[in-house]
Amino acid sequence: MTDWINAIVFGVALIAFTLGLSSIVMGFMTAETGAKGMQEKIEYGFFGVSGLVVCLLMGYALA
């Protein structure tokens, strides 16, 4: 049973890492300017950092 739990935790960590990294990249690629552009960059940055933190927590859970 622990093999299934480890596999699920690894899958969640992989998805969180992918979404976190892609959100950070999308934050740099936004074409909006002004307040709207800064809002998008902050939102994408927040989701990116949150995804990477979830990935690190899942990695810690696997260790």
HTML snippet that shows the backbone in 3Dmol.js (N, CA, C, O; Angstrom):
<script src="https://3Dmol.org/build/3Dmol-min.js"></script>
<div id="view" style="width:600px;height:400px;position:relative"></div>
<script>
const pdb = `
ATOM      1  N   MET A   1       0.822  -1.201   0.000  1.00  0.00           N
ATOM      2  CA  MET A   1       0.000   0.000   0.000  1.00  0.00           C
ATOM      3  C   MET A   1       0.860   1.258   0.000  1.00  0.00           C
ATOM      4  O   MET A   1       0.472   2.270  -0.582  1.00  0.00           O
ATOM      5  N   THR A   2       2.020   1.207   0.643  1.00  0.00           N
ATOM      6  CA  THR A   2       2.868   2.398   0.685  1.00  0.00           C
ATOM      7  C   THR A   2       3.407   2.740  -0.698  1.00  0.00           C
ATOM      8  O   THR A   2       3.716   3.899  -0.975  1.00  0.00           O
ATOM      9  N   ASP A   3       3.523   1.735  -1.569  1.00  0.00           N
ATOM     10  CA  ASP A   3       3.968   2.030  -2.933  1.00  0.00           C
ATOM     11  C   ASP A   3       2.959   2.907  -3.658  1.00  0.00           C
ATOM     12  O   ASP A   3       3.349   3.788  -4.424  1.00  0.00           O
ATOM     13  N   TRP A   4       1.675   2.684  -3.431  1.00  0.00           N
ATOM     14  CA  TRP A   4       0.646   3.506  -4.054  1.00  0.00           C
ATOM     15  C   TRP A   4       0.680   4.931  -3.516  1.00  0.00           C
ATOM     16  O   TRP A   4       0.534   5.894  -4.268  1.00  0.00           O
ATOM     17  N   ILE A   5       0.872   5.049  -2.229  1.00  0.00           N
ATOM     18  CA  ILE A   5       0.924   6.385  -1.616  1.00  0.00           C
ATOM     19  C   ILE A   5       2.142   7.151  -2.120  1.00  0.00           C
ATOM     20  O   ILE A   5       2.046   8.336  -2.438  1.00  0.00           O
ATOM     21  N   ASN A   6       3.284   6.477  -2.194  1.00  0.00           N
ATOM     22  CA  ASN A   6       4.489   7.119  -2.718  1.00  0.00           C
ATOM     23  C   ASN A   6       4.310   7.539  -4.178  1.00  0.00           C
ATOM     24  O   ASN A   6       4.768   8.609  -4.578  1.00  0.00           O
ATOM     25  N   ALA A   7       3.649   6.700  -4.968  1.00  0.00           N
ATOM     26  CA  ALA A   7       3.415   7.031  -6.370  1.00  0.00           C
ATOM     27  C   ALA A   7       2.494   8.241  -6.504  1.00  0.00           C
ATOM     28  O   ALA A   7       2.725   9.099  -7.356  1.00  0.00           O
ATOM     29  N   ILE A   8       1.470   8.319  -5.686  1.00  0.00           N
ATOM     30  CA  ILE A   8       0.541   9.448  -5.735  1.00  0.00           C
ATOM     31  C   ILE A   8       1.235  10.729  -5.279  1.00  0.00           C
ATOM     32  O   ILE A   8       1.059  11.782  -5.892  1.00  0.00           O
ATOM     33  N   VAL A   9       2.017  10.644  -4.212  1.00  0.00           N
ATOM     34  CA  VAL A   9       2.750  11.822  -3.730  1.00  0.00           C
ATOM     35  C   VAL A   9       3.750  12.291  -4.782  1.00  0.00           C
ATOM     36  O   VAL A   9       3.908  13.494  -4.990  1.00  0.00           O
ATOM     37  N   PHE A  10       4.424  11.358  -5.448  1.00  0.00           N
ATOM     38  CA  PHE A  10       5.350  11.728  -6.515  1.00  0.00           C
ATOM     39  C   PHE A  10       4.614  12.392  -7.672  1.00  0.00           C
ATOM     40  O   PHE A  10       5.104  13.370  -8.236  1.00  0.00           O
ATOM     41  N   GLY A  11       3.449  11.872  -8.030  1.00  0.00           N
ATOM     42  CA  GLY A  11       2.651  12.477  -9.096  1.00  0.00           C
ATOM     43  C   GLY A  11       2.208  13.888  -8.756  1.00  0.00           C
ATOM     44  O   GLY A  11       2.248  14.778  -9.606  1.00  0.00           O
ATOM     45  N   VAL A  12       1.785  14.097  -7.516  1.00  0.00           N
ATOM     46  CA  VAL A  12       1.383  15.440  -7.086  1.00  0.00           C
ATOM     47  C   VAL A  12       2.581  16.381  -7.105  1.00  0.00           C
ATOM     48  O   VAL A  12       2.453  17.535  -7.517  1.00  0.00           O
ATOM     49  N   ALA A  13       3.730  15.909  -6.670  1.00  0.00           N
ATOM     50  CA  ALA A  13       4.935  16.737  -6.685  1.00  0.00           C
ATOM     51  C   ALA A  13       5.330  17.099  -8.116  1.00  0.00           C
ATOM     52  O   ALA A  13       5.716  18.239  -8.377  1.00  0.00           O
ATOM     53  N   LEU A  14       5.240  16.165  -9.027  1.00  0.00           N
ATOM     54  CA  LEU A  14       5.591  16.422 -10.416  1.00  0.00           C
ATOM     55  C   LEU A  14       4.636  17.423 -11.058  1.00  0.00           C
ATOM     56  O   LEU A  14       5.074  18.316 -11.784  1.00  0.00           O
ATOM     57  N   ILE A  15       3.349  17.287 -10.801  1.00  0.00           N
ATOM     58  CA  ILE A  15       2.367  18.226 -11.332  1.00  0.00           C
ATOM     59  C   ILE A  15       2.569  19.607 -10.732  1.00  0.00           C
ATOM     60  O   ILE A  15       2.505  20.607 -11.447  1.00  0.00           O
ATOM     61  N   ALA A  16       2.812  19.678  -9.432  1.00  0.00           N
ATOM     62  CA  ALA A  16       3.034  20.970  -8.783  1.00  0.00           C
ATOM     63  C   ALA A  16       4.283  21.652  -9.323  1.00  0.00           C
ATOM     64  O   ALA A  16       4.285  22.865  -9.531  1.00  0.00           O
ATOM     65  N   PHE A  17       5.339  20.888  -9.550  1.00  0.00           N
ATOM     66  CA  PHE A  17       6.569  21.470 -10.103  1.00  0.00           C
ATOM     67  C   PHE A  17       6.333  22.006 -11.509  1.00  0.00           C
ATOM     68  O   PHE A  17       6.771  23.108 -11.839  1.00  0.00           O
ATOM     69  N   THR A  18       5.644  21.231 -12.331  1.00  0.00           N
ATOM     70  CA  THR A  18       5.375  21.657 -13.703  1.00  0.00           C
ATOM     71  C   THR A  18       4.515  22.908 -13.738  1.00  0.00           C
ATOM     72  O   THR A  18       4.820  23.850 -14.470  1.00  0.00           O
ATOM     73  N   LEU A  19       3.441  22.929 -12.953  1.00  0.00           N
ATOM     74  CA  LEU A  19       2.571  24.101 -12.929  1.00  0.00           C
ATOM     75  C   LEU A  19       3.275  25.308 -12.324  1.00  0.00           C
ATOM     76  O   LEU A  19       3.083  26.433 -12.784  1.00  0.00           O
ATOM     77  N   GLY A  20       4.083  25.084 -11.300  1.00  0.00           N
ATOM     78  CA  GLY A  20       4.805  26.189 -10.683  1.00  0.00           C
ATOM     79  C   GLY A  20       5.810  26.809 -11.626  1.00  0.00           C
ATOM     80  O   GLY A  20       5.882  28.033 -11.741  1.00  0.00           O
ATOM     81  N   LEU A  21       6.583  25.986 -12.299  1.00  0.00           N
ATOM     82  CA  LEU A  21       7.586  26.495 -13.219  1.00  0.00           C
ATOM     83  C   LEU A  21       6.947  27.177 -14.426  1.00  0.00           C
ATOM     84  O   LEU A  21       7.419  28.221 -14.877  1.00  0.00           O
ATOM     85  N   SER A  22       5.877  26.588 -14.947  1.00  0.00           N
ATOM     86  CA  SER A  22       5.217  27.211 -16.097  1.00  0.00           C
ATOM     87  C   SER A  22       4.534  28.515 -15.714  1.00  0.00           C
ATOM     88  O   SER A  22       4.464  29.428 -16.537  1.00  0.00           O
ATOM     89  N   SER A  23       4.032  28.630 -14.498  1.00  0.00           N
ATOM     90  CA  SER A  23       3.432  29.891 -14.060  1.00  0.00           C
ATOM     91  C   SER A  23       4.473  30.992 -13.948  1.00  0.00           C
ATOM     92  O   SER A  23       4.202  32.139 -14.305  1.00  0.00           O
ATOM     93  N   ILE A  24       5.649  30.660 -13.461  1.00  0.00           N
ATOM     94  CA  ILE A  24       6.714  31.658 -13.369  1.00  0.00           C
ATOM     95  C   ILE A  24       7.142  32.108 -14.766  1.00  0.00           C
ATOM     96  O   ILE A  24       7.365  33.298 -14.990  1.00  0.00           O
ATOM     97  N   VAL A  25       7.256  31.178 -15.693  1.00  0.00           N
ATOM     98  CA  VAL A  25       7.626  31.535 -17.060  1.00  0.00           C
ATOM     99  C   VAL A  25       6.543  32.395 -17.698  1.00  0.00           C
ATOM    100  O   VAL A  25       6.852  33.365 -18.390  1.00  0.00           O
ATOM    101  N   MET A  26       5.286  32.053 -17.474  1.00  0.00           N
ATOM    102  CA  MET A  26       4.190  32.843 -18.039  1.00  0.00           C
ATOM    103  C   MET A  26       4.154  34.243 -17.447  1.00  0.00           C
ATOM    104  O   MET A  26       3.726  35.181 -18.119  1.00  0.00           O
ATOM    105  N   GLY A  27       4.591  34.402 -16.211  1.00  0.00           N
ATOM    106  CA  GLY A  27       4.661  35.722 -15.609  1.00  0.00           C
ATOM    107  C   GLY A  27       5.643  36.625 -16.317  1.00  0.00           C
ATOM    108  O   GLY A  27       5.435  37.837 -16.387  1.00  0.00           O
ATOM    109  N   PHE A  28       6.712  36.053 -16.843  1.00  0.00           N
ATOM    110  CA  PHE A  28       7.691  36.839 -17.591  1.00  0.00           C
ATOM    111  C   PHE A  28       7.240  37.104 -19.029  1.00  0.00           C
ATOM    112  O   PHE A  28       7.725  38.040 -19.665  1.00  0.00           O
ATOM    113  N   MET A  29       6.332  36.301 -19.539  1.00  0.00           N
ATOM    114  CA  MET A  29       5.925  36.426 -20.936  1.00  0.00           C
ATOM    115  C   MET A  29       4.692  37.297 -21.152  1.00  0.00           C
ATOM    116  O   MET A  29       4.267  37.465 -22.295  1.00  0.00           O
ATOM    117  N   THR A  30       4.110  37.850 -20.107  1.00  0.00           N
ATOM    118  CA  THR A  30       2.897  38.640 -20.271  1.00  0.00           C
ATOM    119  C   THR A  30       3.172  39.901 -21.086  1.00  0.00           C
ATOM    120  O   THR A  30       4.219  40.535 -20.955  1.00  0.00           O
ATOM    121  N   ALA A  31       2.201  40.246 -21.932  1.00  0.00           N
ATOM    122  CA  ALA A  31       2.364  41.396 -22.823  1.00  0.00           C
ATOM    123  C   ALA A  31       1.616  42.626 -22.305  1.00  0.00           C
ATOM    124  O   ALA A  31       1.711  43.698 -22.904  1.00  0.00           O
ATOM    125  N   GLU A  32       0.885  42.490 -21.218  1.00  0.00           N
ATOM    126  CA  GLU A  32       0.136  43.617 -20.664  1.00  0.00           C
ATOM    127  C   GLU A  32       1.098  44.626 -20.048  1.00  0.00           C
ATOM    128  O   GLU A  32       2.188  44.271 -19.600  1.00  0.00           O
ATOM    129  N   THR A  33       0.680  45.885 -20.033  1.00  0.00           N
ATOM    130  CA  THR A  33       1.484  46.936 -19.422  1.00  0.00           C
ATOM    131  C   THR A  33       0.665  47.640 -18.361  1.00  0.00           C
ATOM    132  O   THR A  33      -0.554  47.482 -18.295  1.00  0.00           O
ATOM    133  N   GLY A  34       1.331  48.406 -17.544  1.00  0.00           N
ATOM    134  CA  GLY A  34       0.660  49.181 -16.512  1.00  0.00           C
ATOM    135  C   GLY A  34       0.234  48.336 -15.327  1.00  0.00           C
ATOM    136  O   GLY A  34       0.867  47.334 -14.996  1.00  0.00           O
ATOM    137  N   ALA A  35      -0.856  48.761 -14.692  1.00  0.00           N
ATOM    138  CA  ALA A  35      -1.337  48.086 -13.484  1.00  0.00           C
ATOM    139  C   ALA A  35      -1.825  46.674 -13.791  1.00  0.00           C
ATOM    140  O   ALA A  35      -1.617  45.757 -12.996  1.00  0.00           O
ATOM    141  N   LYS A  36      -2.467  46.499 -14.933  1.00  0.00           N
ATOM    142  CA  LYS A  36      -2.959  45.171 -15.311  1.00  0.00           C
ATOM    143  C   LYS A  36      -1.789  44.191 -15.510  1.00  0.00           C
ATOM    144  O   LYS A  36      -1.866  43.036 -15.091  1.00  0.00           O
ATOM    145  N   GLY A  37      -0.724  44.652 -16.142  1.00  0.00           N
ATOM    146  CA  GLY A  37       0.447  43.806 -16.354  1.00  0.00           C
ATOM    147  C   GLY A  37       1.120  43.428 -15.047  1.00  0.00           C
ATOM    148  O   GLY A  37       1.530  42.282 -14.860  1.00  0.00           O
ATOM    149  N   MET A  38       1.235  44.386 -14.146  1.00  0.00           N
ATOM    150  CA  MET A  38       1.855  44.090 -12.848  1.00  0.00           C
ATOM    151  C   MET A  38       0.994  43.120 -12.051  1.00  0.00           C
ATOM    152  O   MET A  38       1.521  42.252 -11.355  1.00  0.00           O
ATOM    153  N   GLN A  39      -0.328  43.260 -12.147  1.00  0.00           N
ATOM    154  CA  GLN A  39      -1.225  42.345 -11.448  1.00  0.00           C
ATOM    155  C   GLN A  39      -1.046  40.925 -11.982  1.00  0.00           C
ATOM    156  O   GLN A  39      -1.001  39.972 -11.203  1.00  0.00           O
ATOM    157  N   GLU A  40      -0.945  40.778 -13.290  1.00  0.00           N
ATOM    158  CA  GLU A  40      -0.741  39.451 -13.866  1.00  0.00           C
ATOM    159  C   GLU A  40       0.599  38.865 -13.433  1.00  0.00           C
ATOM    160  O   GLU A  40       0.681  37.679 -13.113  1.00  0.00           O
ATOM    161  N   LYS A  41       1.641  39.679 -13.420  1.00  0.00           N
ATOM    162  CA  LYS A  41       2.952  39.178 -13.001  1.00  0.00           C
ATOM    163  C   LYS A  41       2.937  38.722 -11.556  1.00  0.00           C
ATOM    164  O   LYS A  41       3.527  37.695 -11.219  1.00  0.00           O
ATOM    165  N   ILE A  42       2.261  39.483 -10.691  1.00  0.00           N
ATOM    166  CA  ILE A  42       2.181  39.096  -9.281  1.00  0.00           C
ATOM    167  C   ILE A  42       1.377  37.811  -9.115  1.00  0.00           C
ATOM    168  O   ILE A  42       1.757  36.935  -8.339  1.00  0.00           O
ATOM    169  N   GLU A  43       0.265  37.696  -9.843  1.00  0.00           N
ATOM    170  CA  GLU A  43      -0.563  36.484  -9.740  1.00  0.00           C
ATOM    171  C   GLU A  43       0.193  35.254 -10.228  1.00  0.00           C
ATOM    172  O   GLU A  43       0.207  34.217  -9.565  1.00  0.00           O
ATOM    173  N   TYR A  44       0.825  35.383 -11.403  1.00  0.00           N
ATOM    174  CA  TYR A  44       1.592  34.247 -11.916  1.00  0.00           C
ATOM    175  C   TYR A  44       2.759  33.910 -10.996  1.00  0.00           C
ATOM    176  O   TYR A  44       3.065  32.736 -10.791  1.00  0.00           O
ATOM    177  N   GLY A  45       3.403  34.912 -10.447  1.00  0.00           N
ATOM    178  CA  GLY A  45       4.500  34.664  -9.519  1.00  0.00           C
ATOM    179  C   GLY A  45       4.042  33.963  -8.262  1.00  0.00           C
ATOM    180  O   GLY A  45       4.711  33.057  -7.767  1.00  0.00           O
ATOM    181  N   PHE A  46       2.888  34.386  -7.741  1.00  0.00           N
ATOM    182  CA  PHE A  46       2.347  33.742  -6.541  1.00  0.00           C
ATOM    183  C   PHE A  46       2.024  32.278  -6.803  1.00  0.00           C
ATOM    184  O   PHE A  46       2.379  31.408  -6.008  1.00  0.00           O
ATOM    185  N   PHE A  47       1.347  32.005  -7.925  1.00  0.00           N
ATOM    186  CA  PHE A  47       1.017  30.614  -8.242  1.00  0.00           C
ATOM    187  C   PHE A  47       2.275  29.800  -8.511  1.00  0.00           C
ATOM    188  O   PHE A  47       2.336  28.620  -8.167  1.00  0.00           O
ATOM    189  N   GLY A  48       3.269  30.416  -9.116  1.00  0.00           N
ATOM    190  CA  GLY A  48       4.516  29.706  -9.369  1.00  0.00           C
ATOM    191  C   GLY A  48       5.243  29.327  -8.106  1.00  0.00           C
ATOM    192  O   GLY A  48       5.681  28.187  -7.948  1.00  0.00           O
ATOM    193  N   VAL A  49       5.373  30.279  -7.206  1.00  0.00           N
ATOM    194  CA  VAL A  49       6.052  29.999  -5.934  1.00  0.00           C
ATOM    195  C   VAL A  49       5.245  28.999  -5.113  1.00  0.00           C
ATOM    196  O   VAL A  49       5.819  28.122  -4.467  1.00  0.00           O
ATOM    197  N   SER A  50       3.921  29.123  -5.131  1.00  0.00           N
ATOM    198  CA  SER A  50       3.073  28.167  -4.406  1.00  0.00           C
ATOM    199  C   SER A  50       3.252  26.755  -4.947  1.00  0.00           C
ATOM    200  O   SER A  50       3.322  25.799  -4.176  1.00  0.00           O
ATOM    201  N   GLY A  51       3.327  26.620  -6.272  1.00  0.00           N
ATOM    202  CA  GLY A  51       3.533  25.303  -6.868  1.00  0.00           C
ATOM    203  C   GLY A  51       4.873  24.713  -6.495  1.00  0.00           C
ATOM    204  O   GLY A  51       4.971  23.518  -6.217  1.00  0.00           O
ATOM    205  N   LEU A  52       5.905  25.535  -6.485  1.00  0.00           N
ATOM    206  CA  LEU A  52       7.226  25.028  -6.111  1.00  0.00           C
ATOM    207  C   LEU A  52       7.288  24.655  -4.630  1.00  0.00           C
ATOM    208  O   LEU A  52       7.965  23.694  -4.264  1.00  0.00           O
ATOM    209  N   VAL A  53       6.593  25.402  -3.783  1.00  0.00           N
ATOM    210  CA  VAL A  53       6.561  25.064  -2.355  1.00  0.00           C
ATOM    211  C   VAL A  53       5.828  23.745  -2.142  1.00  0.00           C
ATOM    212  O   VAL A  53       6.263  22.920  -1.338  1.00  0.00           O
ATOM    213  N   VAL A  54       4.723  23.536  -2.851  1.00  0.00           N
ATOM    214  CA  VAL A  54       4.005  22.259  -2.745  1.00  0.00           C
ATOM    215  C   VAL A  54       4.900  21.118  -3.228  1.00  0.00           C
ATOM    216  O   VAL A  54       4.906  20.038  -2.638  1.00  0.00           O
ATOM    217  N   CYS A  55       5.649  21.358  -4.293  1.00  0.00           N
ATOM    218  CA  CYS A  55       6.579  20.337  -4.791  1.00  0.00           C
ATOM    219  C   CYS A  55       7.632  19.998  -3.734  1.00  0.00           C
ATOM    220  O   CYS A  55       7.936  18.826  -3.512  1.00  0.00           O
ATOM    221  N   LEU A  56       8.179  21.012  -3.092  1.00  0.00           N
ATOM    222  CA  LEU A  56       9.174  20.759  -2.043  1.00  0.00           C
ATOM    223  C   LEU A  56       8.572  20.014  -0.856  1.00  0.00           C
ATOM    224  O   LEU A  56       9.217  19.139  -0.278  1.00  0.00           O
ATOM    225  N   LEU A  57       7.350  20.354  -0.494  1.00  0.00           N
ATOM    226  CA  LEU A  57       6.690  19.644   0.609  1.00  0.00           C
ATOM    227  C   LEU A  57       6.424  18.179   0.257  1.00  0.00           C
ATOM    228  O   LEU A  57       6.567  17.300   1.107  1.00  0.00           O
ATOM    229  N   MET A  58       6.044  17.921  -0.974  1.00  0.00           N
ATOM    230  CA  MET A  58       5.823  16.529  -1.383  1.00  0.00           C
ATOM    231  C   MET A  58       7.157  15.782  -1.430  1.00  0.00           C
ATOM    232  O   MET A  58       7.217  14.601  -1.089  1.00  0.00           O
ATOM    233  N   GLY A  59       8.217  16.459  -1.849  1.00  0.00           N
ATOM    234  CA  GLY A  59       9.540  15.828  -1.827  1.00  0.00           C
ATOM    235  C   GLY A  59       9.980  15.491  -0.417  1.00  0.00           C
ATOM    236  O   GLY A  59      10.591  14.449  -0.180  1.00  0.00           O
ATOM    237  N   TYR A  60       9.666  16.376   0.518  1.00  0.00           N
ATOM    238  CA  TYR A  60       9.979  16.110   1.910  1.00  0.00           C
ATOM    239  C   TYR A  60       9.146  14.939   2.440  1.00  0.00           C
ATOM    240  O   TYR A  60       9.625  14.138   3.242  1.00  0.00           O
ATOM    241  N   ALA A  61       7.910  14.852   1.988  1.00  0.00           N
ATOM    242  CA  ALA A  61       7.051  13.743   2.412  1.00  0.00           C
ATOM    243  C   ALA A  61       7.567  12.404   1.885  1.00  0.00           C
ATOM    244  O   ALA A  61       7.394  11.369   2.528  1.00  0.00           O
ATOM    245  N   LEU A  62       8.192  12.432   0.729  1.00  0.00           N
ATOM    246  CA  LEU A  62       8.741  11.187   0.173  1.00  0.00           C
ATOM    247  C   LEU A  62      10.032  10.766   0.867  1.00  0.00           C
ATOM    248  O   LEU A  62      10.368   9.581   0.874  1.00  0.00           O
ATOM    249  N   ALA A  63      10.758  11.712   1.447  1.00  0.00           N
ATOM    250  CA  ALA A  63      12.052  11.403   2.056  1.00  0.00           C
ATOM    251  C   ALA A  63      11.912  10.666   3.372  1.00  0.00           C
ATOM    252  O   ALA A  63      12.915  10.336   4.005  1.00  0.00           O
TER     253      ALA A  63
END
`;
const viewer = $3Dmol.createViewer("view");
viewer.addModel(pdb, "pdb");
viewer.setStyle({}, {cartoon: {color: "spectrum"}});
viewer.zoomTo();
viewer.render();
</script>
